[in-house]
Amino acid sequence: RVCSRLAGLPLSQLEALSDADWRRLLRDADAVRDAVAGPTVILAIDLPFALLFIGASFFVAPPLGWALMVWAPIYFGGAIVSSRLIAGAADKEQEASRDQSSLVGELVAGRGTVQALGLGDTLLRRWETAQADVMRRSVLRGAHVDAFSNLAGGMALMTSVTLTTVGAMAIVGQEMTMGGLIAANM
């Protein structure tokens, strides 16, 4: 829509802003999208709560705290692997986005020539191809995110099974109470 709107603007409106201003507006829109939907935001929200949960588990049910300490490196390793793969996919997506933005920059920079020669439709088709590449790479990045989200869900289930098993054994051994197990699972 952005490129289509730009191609359809009257020359006076296109020339009201410099090339750099048009590019900055496009980069700002991309930055807002990435900031709101990025994995860094999710990690920043989750990490303090994970540390708080592990600490509270040691206080409420020490055997379960130790079980969580066994799982912590597995989660940490998974986070490293997933962040590298997702970052690689995001880099490729950003590269495609830069190529697309460059095309829009060419459209804006040569706006007089584009309109005088009637090249708007040709550039629009090139932009649509570039946009399709950005979307394809975005879907690929999303697939990586989904795969690791599903893996994390499976790991969370296994962690719950581990905690229940260790908790049951600790209750039988009178190392903790049923209330401690329930509180830790909450």
HELIX and SHEET records of a PDB file:
HELIX    1   1 VAL A    2  GLY A    8  1                                   7    
HELIX    2   2 LEU A   11  LEU A   14  1                                   4    
HELIX    3   3 ASP A   19  ALA A   37  1                                  19    
HELIX    4   4 PRO A   39  VAL A   60  1                                  22    
HELIX    5   5 PRO A   62  ALA A  109  1                                  48    
HELIX    6   6 ARG A  111  LEU A  117  1                                   7    
HELIX    7   7 GLY A  120  VAL A  172  1                                  53    
HELIX    8   8 MET A  178  ASN A  185  1                                   8    
END                                                                             
